[in-house]
């Protein structure tokens, strides 16, 4: 079954467009990267691992050692008819400490390198089948010499010409400062270096826009890890 799927993916090509959304050519894509079988469980594990790593984990409650109050015994142990108690900060009393409350912690955990690469191949293959992947020659965003810089305006016009509407992830090899700064000012746009592209980035967008150089680098990196 595997050789048959590989042959079917070998003929897959993608269009390459310029900044004016004019077709300038076609190029085949690596079948081992963009023609992989979509493993939904692996995608789930990769997204779960990414979201766990972004969990801040700064929540905290005060235990009996941290709440304010005296450590003095309110009354003697026996003879008063009341329940025995050691201090006013005990968890049974109002304004006492919390038992086994949340404390600051790190929620991140590791994932095997080959599993991450396989998940990224699955995500890229799925987006290509959905038609959400677009390849461009490059992002023509330049830093103006004089203010106002209008970087976000340049990028929004470029995306409009490329017919990219909604949430988009722009992938480039070592993105320029102008591209990074312009992407930060657009709420639905994220600029990512191809070496830092994650499964979450690929799946969490309507349009995945890659430069030709980024596409080649992804094929080289993920093809070696297959």
N, CA and C atoms as a LAMMPS dump frame, in Angstrom:
ITEM: TIMESTEP
0
ITEM: NUMBER OF ATOMS
678
ITEM: BOX BOUNDS ff ff ff
-5.0000000000000000e+02 5.0000000000000000e+02
-5.0000000000000000e+02 5.0000000000000000e+02
-5.0000000000000000e+02 5.0000000000000000e+02
ITEM: ATOMS id mol type element x y z
1 1 1 N 0.814 -1.202 0
2 1 2 C 0 0 0
3 1 3 C 0.853 1.26 0
4 2 1 N 1.946 1.246 0.737
5 2 2 C 2.783 2.442 0.848
6 2 3 C 3.351 2.894 -0.492
7 3 1 N 3.911 1.97 -1.327
8 3 2 C 4.441 2.414 -2.625
9 3 3 C 3.37 3.024 -3.511
10 4 1 N 2.13 2.476 -3.45
11 4 2 C 1.059 3 -4.283
12 4 3 C 0.736 4.442 -3.899
13 5 1 N 0.696 4.741 -2.584
14 5 2 C 0.407 6.103 -2.134
15 5 3 C 1.523 7.053 -2.538
16 6 1 N 2.75 6.555 -2.485
17 6 2 C 3.874 7.398 -2.84
18 6 3 C 3.833 7.78 -4.314
19 7 1 N 3.482 6.839 -5.169
20 7 2 C 3.393 7.13 -6.599
21 7 3 C 2.309 8.151 -6.887
22 8 1 N 1.208 8.045 -6.165
23 8 2 C 0.119 9.004 -6.389
24 8 3 C 0.526 10.4 -5.978
25 9 1 N 1.405 10.514 -4.957
26 9 2 C 1.802 11.835 -4.475
27 9 3 C 2.932 12.434 -5.291
28 10 1 N 3.64 11.602 -6.071
29 10 2 C 4.779 12.098 -6.818
30 10 3 C 4.367 13.118 -7.868
31 11 1 N 3.161 13.048 -8.392
32 11 2 C 2.728 13.978 -9.416
33 11 3 C 2.142 15.263 -8.868
34 12 1 N 2.149 15.456 -7.564
35 12 2 C 1.556 16.647 -6.975
36 12 3 C 2.463 17.847 -7.188
37 13 1 N 1.888 18.913 -7.68
38 13 2 C 2.631 20.153 -7.884
39 13 3 C 1.87 21.306 -7.247
40 14 1 N 2.576 22.382 -6.985
41 14 2 C 1.964 23.584 -6.436
42 14 3 C 2.314 24.765 -7.33
43 15 1 N 1.405 25.693 -7.419
44 15 2 C 1.655 26.903 -8.193
45 15 3 C 2.522 27.864 -7.392
46 16 1 N 3.379 28.564 -8.093
47 16 2 C 4.205 29.609 -7.49
48 16 3 C 3.757 30.945 -8.067
49 17 1 N 3.415 31.869 -7.187
50 17 2 C 2.916 33.173 -7.627
51 17 3 C 3.859 34.265 -7.135
52 18 1 N 3.776 35.422 -7.766
53 18 2 C 4.57 36.568 -7.334
54 18 3 C 3.745 37.464 -6.418
55 19 1 N 4.262 38.626 -6.105
56 19 2 C 3.578 39.535 -5.185
57 19 3 C 2.278 40.075 -5.756
58 20 1 N 2.096 39.99 -7.081
59 20 2 C 0.865 40.449 -7.719
60 20 3 C -0.136 39.312 -7.903
61 21 1 N 0.15 38.152 -7.318
62 21 2 C -0.685 36.953 -7.418
63 21 3 C -0.767 36.451 -8.854
64 22 1 N 0.307 36.653 -9.608
65 22 2 C 0.389 36.152 -10.974
66 22 3 C 1.221 34.874 -10.973
67 23 1 N 0.712 33.868 -11.655
68 23 2 C 1.408 32.588 -11.69
69 23 3 C 2.711 32.732 -12.466
70 24 1 N 3.798 32.33 -11.832
71 24 2 C 5.108 32.402 -12.481
72 24 3 C 5.673 31.018 -12.755
73 25 1 N 4.993 29.987 -12.306
74 25 2 C 5.463 28.639 -12.569
75 25 3 C 4.839 27.622 -11.642
76 26 1 N 5.269 26.388 -11.792
77 26 2 C 4.847 25.288 -10.935
78 26 3 C 6.075 24.504 -10.506
79 27 1 N 5.96 23.886 -9.343
80 27 2 C 7.062 23.044 -8.892
81 27 3 C 6.491 21.825 -8.183
82 28 1 N 7.108 20.67 -8.367
83 28 2 C 6.642 19.478 -7.64
84 28 3 C 7.033 19.567 -6.167
85 29 1 N 6.265 18.911 -5.338
86 29 2 C 6.553 18.878 -3.903
87 29 3 C 7.004 17.478 -3.525
88 30 1 N 7.799 17.397 -2.477
89 30 2 C 8.327 16.112 -2.034
90 30 3 C 7.193 15.243 -1.518
91 31 1 N 6.997 14.052 -2.075
92 31 2 C 5.887 13.196 -1.645
93 31 3 C 6.029 12.721 -0.207
94 32 1 N 7.267 12.58 0.29
95 32 2 C 7.443 12.111 1.664
96 32 3 C 7.1 13.19 2.686
97 33 1 N 6.992 14.444 2.235
98 33 2 C 6.656 15.543 3.144
99 33 3 C 5.215 15.998 2.949
100 34 1 N 4.81 16.206 1.707
101 34 2 C 3.485 16.744 1.417
102 34 3 C 2.51 15.677 0.912
103 35 1 N 2.956 14.434 0.864
104 35 2 C 2.052 13.363 0.464
105 35 3 C 1.954 12.285 1.514
106 36 1 N 2.281 12.649 2.76
107 36 2 C 2.26 11.667 3.84
108 36 3 C 0.823 11.361 4.264
109 37 1 N 0.65 10.197 4.855
110 37 2 C -0.655 9.82 5.377
111 37 3 C -0.956 10.65 6.62
112 38 1 N -2.144 11.213 6.691
113 38 2 C -2.513 12.085 7.806
114 38 3 C -2.82 11.229 9.031
115 39 1 N -2.04 11.425 10.078
116 39 2 C -2.214 10.712 11.335
117 39 3 C -2.895 11.658 12.321
118 40 1 N -4.202 11.537 12.481
119 40 2 C -4.962 12.471 13.31
120 40 3 C -4.56 12.394 14.78
121 41 1 N -4.271 11.196 15.263
122 41 2 C -3.871 11.078 16.669
123 41 3 C -2.526 11.766 16.919
124 42 1 N -1.616 11.663 15.961
125 42 2 C -0.327 12.323 16.105
126 42 3 C -0.487 13.839 16.064
127 43 1 N -1.408 14.321 15.238
128 43 2 C -1.695 15.755 15.223
129 43 3 C -2.247 16.212 16.562
130 44 1 N -3.122 15.406 17.142
131 44 2 C -3.688 15.731 18.453
132 44 3 C -2.599 15.81 19.517
133 45 1 N -1.683 14.846 19.5
134 45 2 C -0.611 14.829 20.491
135 45 3 C 0.308 16.035 20.326
136 46 1 N 0.593 16.426 19.084
137 46 2 C 1.476 17.564 18.846
138 46 3 C 0.83 18.872 19.295
139 47 1 N -0.462 19.037 19.006
140 47 2 C -1.161 20.248 19.435
141 47 3 C -1.281 20.298 20.959
142 48 1 N -1.553 19.17 21.558
143 48 2 C -1.653 19.098 23.014
144 48 3 C -0.319 19.454 23.667
145 49 1 N 0.778 18.963 23.108
146 49 2 C 2.093 19.269 23.658
147 49 3 C 2.428 20.753 23.504
148 50 1 N 2.039 21.348 22.375
149 50 2 C 2.292 22.771 22.15
150 50 3 C 1.502 23.63 23.139
151 51 1 N 0.239 23.301 23.325
152 51 2 C -0.598 24.089 24.226
153 51 3 C -0.166 23.914 25.683
154 52 1 N 0.32 22.732 26.035
155 52 2 C 0.82 22.531 27.397
156 52 3 C 2.057 23.385 27.65
157 53 1 N 2.894 23.523 26.632
158 53 2 C 4.089 24.345 26.786
159 53 3 C 3.784 25.823 26.905
160 54 1 N 2.652 26.271 26.354
161 54 2 C 2.281 27.684 26.441
162 54 3 C 1.476 28.003 27.697
163 55 1 N 1.169 26.984 28.51
164 55 2 C 0.453 27.196 29.766
165 55 3 C 1.376 27.886 30.758
166 56 1 N 0.995 29.042 31.258
167 56 2 C 1.894 29.814 32.113
168 56 3 C 2.119 29.136 33.454
169 57 1 N 1.083 28.562 34.041
170 57 2 C 1.248 27.839 35.292
171 57 3 C 1.635 28.714 36.465
172 58 1 N 1.131 29.958 36.516
173 58 2 C 1.483 30.862 37.612
174 58 3 C 0.42 30.898 38.709
175 59 1 N -0.575 30.019 38.652
176 59 2 C -1.639 30.025 39.657
177 59 3 C -1.098 29.532 41.005
178 60 1 N -1.648 30.084 42.071
179 60 2 C -1.146 29.723 43.392
180 60 3 C -2.168 30.088 44.454
181 61 1 N -2.285 29.269 45.479
182 61 2 C -3.088 29.587 46.66
183 61 3 C -2.194 29.503 47.889
184 62 1 N -2.622 30.119 48.975
185 62 2 C -1.829 30.137 50.206
186 62 3 C -2.191 28.948 51.098
187 63 1 N -1.164 28.286 51.573
188 63 2 C -1.386 27.207 52.54
189 63 3 C -1.347 27.775 53.958
190 64 1 N -1.414 26.928 54.948
191 64 2 C -1.497 27.405 56.336
192 64 3 C -0.213 28.102 56.777
193 65 1 N 0.884 27.883 56.074
194 65 2 C 2.125 28.562 56.427
195 65 3 C 2.206 29.966 55.849
196 66 1 N 1.376 30.272 54.834
197 66 2 C 1.463 31.56 54.154
198 66 3 C 0.352 32.537 54.527
199 67 1 N -0.793 32.039 55.015
200 67 2 C -1.881 32.953 55.366
201 67 3 C -1.511 33.726 56.626
202 68 1 N -2.083 34.93 56.749
203 68 2 C -1.807 35.747 57.927
204 68 3 C -2.605 35.224 59.128
205 69 1 N -2.04 35.381 60.3
206 69 2 C -2.697 34.91 61.521
207 69 3 C -1.665 34.438 62.527
208 70 1 N -2.123 34.275 63.728
209 70 2 C -1.235 33.872 64.814
210 70 3 C -1.039 32.358 64.832
211 71 1 N 0.088 31.952 65.306
212 71 2 C 0.357 30.54 65.488
213 71 3 C 0.087 30.072 66.907
214 72 1 N -0.477 30.986 67.699
215 72 2 C -0.766 30.654 69.098
216 72 3 C -1.99 29.741 69.192
217 73 1 N -1.956 28.822 70.14
218 73 2 C -3.1 27.931 70.366
219 73 3 C -4.235 28.738 70.995
220 74 1 N -5.44 28.753 70.365
221 74 2 C -6.528 29.617 70.87
222 74 3 C -6.96 29.274 72.299
223 75 1 N -7.044 28.024 72.64
224 75 2 C -7.406 27.59 73.994
225 75 3 C -6.732 26.262 74.297
226 76 1 N -6.833 25.908 75.548
227 76 2 C -6.139 24.683 75.932
228 76 3 C -6.779 23.465 75.289
229 77 1 N -6.022 22.387 75.282
230 77 2 C -6.424 21.188 74.534
231 77 3 C -7.676 20.555 75.116
232 78 1 N -7.802 20.485 76.413
233 78 2 C -8.914 19.773 77.036
234 78 3 C -9.618 20.644 78.075
235 79 1 N -10.837 20.278 78.378
236 79 2 C -11.548 20.899 79.475
237 79 3 C -12.453 22.046 79.118
238 80 1 N -12.448 22.529 77.855
239 80 2 C -13.3 23.674 77.496
240 80 3 C -14.611 23.238 76.852
241 81 1 N -14.715 22.008 76.423
242 81 2 C -15.91 21.542 75.728
243 81 3 C -15.881 21.834 74.242
244 82 1 N -14.88 22.552 73.792
245 82 2 C -14.759 22.86 72.361
246 82 3 C -13.874 21.829 71.669
247 83 1 N -13.938 21.864 70.346
248 83 2 C -13.068 20.972 69.578
249 83 3 C -11.62 21.441 69.727
250 84 1 N -10.727 20.479 69.719
251 84 2 C -9.32 20.828 69.852
252 84 3 C -8.845 21.523 68.582
253 85 1 N -7.971 22.494 68.712
254 85 2 C -7.447 23.263 67.587
255 85 3 C -6.055 23.76 67.958
256 86 1 N -5.177 23.797 66.957
257 86 2 C -3.805 24.196 67.227
258 86 3 C -3.518 25.646 66.904
259 87 1 N -4.153 26.189 65.853
260 87 2 C -3.911 27.581 65.465
261 87 3 C -5.086 28.065 64.621
262 88 1 N -5.177 29.388 64.481
263 88 2 C -6.295 29.965 63.725
264 88 3 C -6.09 29.867 62.218
265 89 1 N -4.913 29.488 61.796
266 89 2 C -4.629 29.398 60.36
267 89 3 C -4.922 28.014 59.786
268 90 1 N -5.491 27.127 60.57
269 90 2 C -5.723 25.77 60.079
270 90 3 C -6.808 25.775 58.999
271 91 1 N -6.766 24.857 58.07
272 91 2 C -7.671 24.87 56.908
273 91 3 C -9.153 24.723 57.254
274 92 1 N -9.496 24.242 58.453
275 92 2 C -10.901 24.064 58.799
276 92 3 C -11.581 25.378 59.169
277 93 1 N -10.802 26.388 59.45
278 93 2 C -11.366 27.656 59.886
279 93 3 C -11.475 28.637 58.722
280 94 1 N -12.387 29.592 58.879
281 94 2 C -12.53 30.651 57.884
282 94 3 C -11.227 31.455 57.802
283 95 1 N -10.818 31.784 56.601
284 95 2 C -9.571 32.492 56.304
285 95 3 C -8.344 31.652 56.624
286 96 1 N -8.543 30.348 56.736
287 96 2 C -7.395 29.473 56.941
288 96 3 C -6.717 29.119 55.628
289 97 1 N -5.645 28.34 55.719
290 97 2 C -4.908 27.974 54.524
291 97 3 C -5.644 26.945 53.682
292 98 1 N -5.244 26.842 52.413
293 98 2 C -5.836 25.884 51.488
294 98 3 C -5.03 24.592 51.498
295 99 1 N -5.748 23.481 51.494
296 99 2 C -5.088 22.173 51.491
297 99 3 C -4.903 21.708 50.042
298 100 1 N -3.682 21.359 49.685
299 100 2 C -3.369 20.835 48.351
300 100 3 C -3.85 21.754 47.23
301 101 1 N -3.683 23.06 47.437
302 101 2 C -4.062 24.02 46.4
303 101 3 C -3.05 24.061 45.274
304 102 1 N -3.395 24.721 44.162
305 102 2 C -2.46 24.81 43.031
306 102 3 C -1.238 25.643 43.386
307 103 1 N -0.113 25.237 42.847
308 103 2 C 1.142 25.949 43.059
309 103 3 C 1.792 26.184 41.698
310 104 1 N 2.676 27.17 41.566
311 104 2 C 3.345 27.397 40.272
312 104 3 C 4.062 26.143 39.789
313 105 1 N 3.831 25.811 38.508
314 105 2 C 4.432 24.612 37.96
315 105 3 C 4.631 24.762 36.457
316 106 1 N 5.447 23.91 35.922
317 106 2 C 5.723 23.893 34.493
318 106 3 C 4.918 22.768 33.856
319 107 1 N 4.02 23.118 32.942
320 107 2 C 3.154 22.128 32.31
321 107 3 C 3.785 21.51 31.056
322 108 1 N 4.907 22.041 30.602
323 108 2 C 5.489 21.55 29.358
324 108 3 C 6.056 20.142 29.526
325 109 1 N 6.062 19.422 28.439
326 109 2 C 6.651 18.093 28.425
327 109 3 C 7.22 17.826 27.029
328 110 1 N 8.097 16.866 26.956
329 110 2 C 8.782 16.589 25.707
330 110 3 C 8.001 15.676 24.79
331 111 1 N 8.413 15.701 23.527
332 111 2 C 7.825 14.825 22.513
333 111 3 C 8.965 14.354 21.624
334 112 1 N 9.027 13.08 21.263
335 112 2 C 10.136 12.592 20.441
336 112 3 C 10.303 13.405 19.159
337 113 1 N 11.554 13.609 18.775
338 113 2 C 11.866 14.416 17.601
339 113 3 C 11.237 13.844 16.334
340 114 1 N 11.291 12.528 16.174
341 114 2 C 10.713 11.9 14.983
342 114 3 C 9.193 12.02 14.981
343 115 1 N 8.585 11.977 16.167
344 115 2 C 7.128 12.118 16.248
345 115 3 C 6.714 13.54 15.877
346 116 1 N 7.485 14.546 16.32
347 116 2 C 7.176 15.93 15.95
348 116 3 C 7.304 16.128 14.442
349 117 1 N 8.344 15.542 13.861
350 117 2 C 8.535 15.676 12.41
351 117 3 C 7.414 14.976 11.647
352 118 1 N 7.007 13.804 12.101
353 118 2 C 5.92 13.081 11.442
354 118 3 C 4.609 13.841 11.559
355 119 1 N 4.374 14.464 12.707
356 119 2 C 3.155 15.257 12.885
357 119 3 C 3.155 16.468 11.966
358 120 1 N 4.317 17.101 11.801
359 120 2 C 4.399 18.263 10.91
360 120 3 C 4.183 17.849 9.456
361 121 1 N 4.701 16.695 9.059
362 121 2 C 4.447 16.192 7.707
363 121 3 C 2.961 15.918 7.5
364 122 1 N 2.314 15.357 8.51
365 122 2 C 0.872 15.095 8.411
366 122 3 C 0.093 16.401 8.264
367 123 1 N 0.485 17.41 9.052
368 123 2 C -0.221 18.695 9.001
369 123 3 C -0.04 19.369 7.644
370 124 1 N 1.181 19.365 7.121
371 124 2 C 1.429 19.976 5.81
372 124 3 C 0.686 19.239 4.7
373 125 1 N 0.647 17.922 4.782
374 125 2 C -0.076 17.136 3.778
375 125 3 C -1.57 17.435 3.821
376 126 1 N -2.1 17.581 5.019
377 126 2 C -3.532 17.868 5.161
378 126 3 C -3.881 19.242 4.604
379 127 1 N -3.042 20.256 4.906
380 127 2 C -3.348 21.602 4.41
381 127 3 C -3.208 21.687 2.892
382 128 1 N -2.273 20.915 2.326
383 128 2 C -2.145 20.897 0.867
384 128 3 C -3.387 20.287 0.224
385 129 1 N -3.906 19.205 0.821
386 129 2 C -5.118 18.579 0.284
387 129 3 C -6.32 19.513 0.406
388 130 1 N -6.348 20.331 1.456
389 130 2 C -7.453 21.261 1.672
390 130 3 C -7.352 22.5 0.793
391 131 1 N -6.226 22.694 0.137
392 131 2 C -6.042 23.883 -0.697
393 131 3 C -5.725 25.131 0.09
394 132 1 N -5.229 24.957 1.299
395 132 2 C -4.934 26.104 2.159
396 132 3 C -3.477 26.536 2.064
397 133 1 N -2.682 25.878 1.231
398 133 2 C -1.255 26.186 1.133
399 133 3 C -0.99 26.973 -0.138
400 134 1 N -0.25 28.07 0.019
401 134 2 C 0.099 28.927 -1.113
402 134 3 C 1.603 29.182 -1.093
403 135 1 N 2.223 29.114 -2.268
404 135 2 C 3.669 29.341 -2.39
405 135 3 C 3.894 30.627 -3.177
406 136 1 N 4.729 31.508 -2.625
407 136 2 C 5.029 32.786 -3.266
408 136 3 C 6.532 32.875 -3.502
409 137 1 N 6.912 33.744 -4.436
410 137 2 C 8.343 33.959 -4.68
411 137 3 C 9.015 34.576 -3.472
412 138 1 N 8.34 35.5 -2.837
413 138 2 C 8.89 36.178 -1.666
414 138 3 C 7.917 37.224 -1.18
415 139 1 N 8.155 37.713 0.037
416 139 2 C 7.314 38.765 0.608
417 139 3 C 7.988 40.104 0.348
418 140 1 N 7.388 40.867 -0.545
419 140 2 C 7.978 42.144 -0.975
420 140 3 C 7.615 43.235 0.025
421 141 1 N 8.239 43.187 1.2
422 141 2 C 8.024 44.19 2.237
423 141 3 C 9.365 44.839 2.536
424 142 1 N 9.451 46.162 2.315
425 142 2 C 10.7 46.885 2.537
426 142 3 C 10.515 47.909 3.64
427 143 1 N 11.579 48.139 4.399
428 143 2 C 11.545 49.134 5.469
429 143 3 C 11.711 50.524 4.863
430 144 1 N 10.696 51.399 4.967
431 144 2 C 10.817 52.751 4.402
432 144 3 C 11.933 53.54 5.087
433 145 1 N 12.516 54.474 4.327
434 145 2 C 13.607 55.268 4.883
435 145 3 C 13.108 56.355 5.822
436 146 1 N 11.914 56.872 5.577
437 146 2 C 11.386 57.947 6.4
438 146 3 C 10.028 57.559 6.951
439 147 1 N 9.682 58.036 8.149
440 147 2 C 8.328 57.796 8.677
441 147 3 C 7.317 58.621 7.906
442 148 1 N 6.029 58.248 7.86
443 148 2 C 5.47 57.068 8.538
444 148 3 C 5.833 55.778 7.8
445 149 1 N 6.145 54.724 8.562
446 149 2 C 6.642 53.505 7.964
447 149 3 C 5.543 52.727 7.235
448 150 1 N 4.337 52.683 7.802
449 150 2 C 3.2 52.029 7.143
450 150 3 C 3.524 50.586 6.75
451 151 1 N 4.204 49.871 7.645
452 151 2 C 4.568 48.488 7.349
453 151 3 C 3.337 47.594 7.289
454 152 1 N 2.447 47.761 8.259
455 152 2 C 1.241 46.94 8.274
456 152 3 C 0.404 47.198 7.03
457 153 1 N 0.41 48.43 6.55
458 153 2 C -0.352 48.763 5.343
459 153 3 C 0.224 48.024 4.137
460 154 1 N 1.55 47.961 4.059
461 154 2 C 2.177 47.23 2.948
462 154 3 C 1.792 45.75 2.969
463 155 1 N 1.874 45.156 4.147
464 155 2 C 1.581 43.723 4.243
465 155 3 C 0.109 43.437 3.993
466 156 1 N -0.78 44.291 4.499
467 156 2 C -2.214 44.067 4.269
468 156 3 C -2.553 44.183 2.788
469 157 1 N -1.9 45.105 2.08
470 157 2 C -2.123 45.211 0.63
471 157 3 C -1.597 43.98 -0.099
472 158 1 N -0.439 43.47 0.348
473 158 2 C 0.112 42.269 -0.268
474 158 3 C -0.805 41.075 -0.07
475 159 1 N -1.329 40.907 1.143
476 159 2 C -2.222 39.793 1.4
477 159 3 C -3.528 39.934 0.624
478 160 1 N -3.977 41.156 0.444
479 160 2 C -5.2 41.376 -0.339
480 160 3 C -4.988 40.987 -1.789
481 161 1 N -3.806 41.294 -2.326
482 161 2 C -3.506 40.896 -3.711
483 161 3 C -3.394 39.382 -3.831
484 162 1 N -2.9 38.736 -2.785
485 162 2 C -2.769 37.28 -2.807
486 162 3 C -4.07 36.564 -2.483
487 163 1 N -5.151 37.327 -2.24
488 163 2 C -6.46 36.758 -1.887
489 163 3 C -6.373 35.949 -0.599
490 164 1 N -5.596 36.444 0.342
491 164 2 C -5.454 35.802 1.649
492 164 3 C -6.274 36.609 2.653
493 165 1 N -7.41 36.059 3.056
494 165 2 C -8.295 36.724 4.002
495 165 3 C -8.476 35.841 5.225
496 166 1 N -8.524 36.453 6.384
497 166 2 C -8.668 35.691 7.615
498 166 3 C -7.308 35.39 8.23
499 167 1 N -7.305 34.411 9.105
500 167 2 C -6.083 34.075 9.824
501 167 3 C -5.065 33.452 8.882
502 168 1 N -3.835 33.979 8.924
503 168 2 C -2.801 33.513 8.005
504 168 3 C -1.482 33.378 8.74
505 169 1 N -0.704 32.389 8.319
506 169 2 C 0.653 32.174 8.826
507 169 3 C 1.605 32.313 7.656
508 170 1 N 2.554 33.238 7.771
509 170 2 C 3.53 33.49 6.715
510 170 3 C 4.853 32.851 7.122
511 171 1 N 5.361 31.964 6.291
512 171 2 C 6.57 31.212 6.607
513 171 3 C 7.671 31.632 5.645
514 172 1 N 8.801 32.038 6.211
515 172 2 C 9.935 32.457 5.409
516 172 3 C 11.214 31.94 6.063
517 173 1 N 12.299 31.967 5.319
518 173 2 C 13.601 31.605 5.857
519 173 3 C 14.291 32.866 6.342
520 174 1 N 14.488 32.966 7.631
521 174 2 C 15.032 34.176 8.267
522 174 3 C 14.234 35.392 7.81
523 175 1 N 13.016 35.568 8.3
524 175 2 C 12.184 36.707 7.889
525 175 3 C 12.872 38.034 8.162
526 176 1 N 12.668 38.982 7.277
527 176 2 C 13.256 40.308 7.448
528 176 3 C 12.587 41.043 8.598
529 177 1 N 13.289 42.059 9.102
530 177 2 C 12.737 42.861 10.197
531 177 3 C 11.447 43.553 9.768
532 178 1 N 11.405 44.006 8.514
533 178 2 C 10.209 44.684 8.023
534 178 3 C 9.01 43.744 8.024
535 179 1 N 9.227 42.484 7.627
536 179 2 C 8.127 41.518 7.6
537 179 3 C 7.667 41.178 9.019
538 180 1 N 8.604 40.996 9.925
539 180 2 C 8.246 40.659 11.308
540 180 3 C 7.484 41.803 11.962
541 181 1 N 7.962 43.037 11.784
542 181 2 C 7.303 44.189 12.395
543 181 3 C 5.919 44.428 11.803
544 182 1 N 5.788 44.244 10.488
545 182 2 C 4.478 44.438 9.867
546 182 3 C 3.499 43.363 10.298
547 183 1 N 3.987 42.135 10.486
548 183 2 C 3.102 41.059 10.924
549 183 3 C 2.609 41.238 12.34
550 184 1 N 3.419 41.884 13.196
551 184 2 C 3.001 42.087 14.588
552 184 3 C 1.842 43.071 14.705
553 185 1 N 1.674 43.928 13.709
554 185 2 C 0.615 44.931 13.774
555 185 3 C -0.702 44.45 13.162
556 186 1 N -0.72 43.249 12.624
557 186 2 C -1.951 42.687 12.07
558 186 3 C -2.399 41.539 12.965
559 187 1 N -3.58 41.629 13.555
560 187 2 C -3.992 40.634 14.565
561 187 3 C -4.15 39.223 14.041
562 188 1 N -4.48 39.059 12.757
563 188 2 C -4.737 37.724 12.211
564 188 3 C -3.553 37.171 11.428
565 189 1 N -2.402 37.796 11.55
566 189 2 C -1.232 37.38 10.775
567 189 3 C -0.108 37.003 11.734
568 190 1 N 0.552 35.904 11.436
569 190 2 C 1.702 35.462 12.222
570 190 3 C 2.844 35.143 11.269
571 191 1 N 4.012 35.709 11.553
572 191 2 C 5.202 35.475 10.742
573 191 3 C 6.094 34.478 11.479
574 192 1 N 6.475 33.402 10.79
575 192 2 C 7.23 32.326 11.42
576 192 3 C 8.439 31.98 10.564
577 193 1 N 9.562 31.758 11.227
578 193 2 C 10.73 31.202 10.547
579 193 3 C 10.46 29.716 10.288
580 194 1 N 10.87 29.217 9.147
581 194 2 C 10.55 27.827 8.797
582 194 3 C 11.123 26.838 9.805
583 195 1 N 12.222 27.187 10.452
584 195 2 C 12.819 26.283 11.438
585 195 3 C 12.018 26.233 12.727
586 196 1 N 11.121 27.205 12.943
587 196 2 C 10.298 27.248 14.145
588 196 3 C 8.829 26.942 13.856
589 197 1 N 8.53 26.471 12.664
590 197 2 C 7.146 26.162 12.307
591 197 3 C 6.669 24.941 13.085
592 198 1 N 5.496 25.063 13.713
593 198 2 C 4.94 23.98 14.511
594 198 3 C 3.65 23.468 13.884
595 199 1 N 3.214 22.324 14.358
596 199 2 C 1.95 21.747 13.898
597 199 3 C 0.786 22.683 14.247
598 200 1 N 0.856 23.299 15.409
599 200 2 C -0.21 24.216 15.83
600 200 3 C -0.313 25.387 14.866
601 201 1 N 0.833 25.936 14.424
602 201 2 C 0.816 27.048 13.477
603 201 3 C 0.186 26.624 12.152
604 202 1 N 0.515 25.436 11.689
605 202 2 C 0.012 24.965 10.395
606 202 3 C -1.503 24.761 10.431
607 203 1 N -1.998 24.227 11.542
608 203 2 C -3.426 23.904 11.627
609 203 3 C -4.278 25.094 12.054
610 204 1 N -3.698 26.035 12.781
611 204 2 C -4.47 27.13 13.357
612 204 3 C -4.485 28.343 12.42
613 205 1 N -4.833 28.148 11.169
614 205 2 C -4.92 29.257 10.224
615 205 3 C -5.771 28.826 9.033
616 206 1 N -6.268 29.83 8.325
617 206 2 C -7.018 29.552 7.098
618 206 3 C -6.098 29.474 5.897
619 207 1 N -4.975 30.212 5.95
620 207 2 C -4.045 30.243 4.831
621 207 3 C -2.628 30.052 5.36
622 208 1 N -1.9 29.158 4.728
623 208 2 C -0.491 28.929 5.038
624 208 3 C 0.308 29.364 3.818
625 209 1 N 1.034 30.461 3.947
626 209 2 C 1.759 31.057 2.826
627 209 3 C 3.251 30.84 3.045
628 210 1 N 3.884 30.14 2.11
629 210 2 C 5.311 29.831 2.2
630 210 3 C 6.057 30.457 1.026
631 211 1 N 7.282 30.873 1.291
632 211 2 C 8.155 31.276 0.197
633 211 3 C 8.785 30.021 -0.423
634 212 1 N 9.316 30.177 -1.631
635 212 2 C 9.951 29.028 -2.288
636 212 3 C 11.122 28.506 -1.471
637 213 1 N 11.909 29.427 -0.905
638 213 2 C 13.071 29.014 -0.124
639 213 3 C 12.647 28.261 1.127
640 214 1 N 11.586 28.739 1.78
641 214 2 C 11.091 28.046 2.978
642 214 3 C 10.568 26.663 2.624
643 215 1 N 9.92 26.543 1.474
644 215 2 C 9.413 25.238 1.042
645 215 3 C 10.558 24.253 0.824
646 216 1 N 11.633 24.728 0.197
647 216 2 C 12.785 23.857 -0.044
648 216 3 C 13.417 23.428 1.273
649 217 1 N 13.56 24.364 2.208
650 217 2 C 14.159 24.034 3.5
651 217 3 C 13.306 23.03 4.271
652 218 1 N 11.997 23.18 4.225
653 218 2 C 11.114 22.237 4.91
654 218 3 C 11.237 20.843 4.308
655 219 1 N 11.294 20.77 2.981
656 219 2 C 11.445 19.471 2.33
657 219 3 C 12.775 18.819 2.704
658 220 1 N 13.837 19.609 2.774
659 220 2 C 15.144 19.055 3.138
660 220 3 C 15.15 18.57 4.581
661 221 1 N 14.598 19.391 5.493
662 221 2 C 14.649 19.044 6.918
663 221 3 C 13.735 17.881 7.256
664 222 1 N 12.502 17.922 6.772
665 222 2 C 11.546 16.872 7.108
666 222 3 C 11.783 15.604 6.287
667 223 1 N 12.343 15.746 5.103
668 223 2 C 12.632 14.573 4.298
669 223 3 C 13.735 13.718 4.897
670 224 1 N 14.699 14.373 5.571
671 224 2 C 15.782 13.63 6.216
672 224 3 C 15.306 12.884 7.449
673 225 1 N 14.25 13.389 8.092
674 225 2 C 13.76 12.794 9.341
675 225 3 C 12.672 11.777 9.103
676 226 1 N 12.328 11.509 7.847
677 226 2 C 11.231 10.556 7.567
678 226 3 C 11.73 9.125 7.722
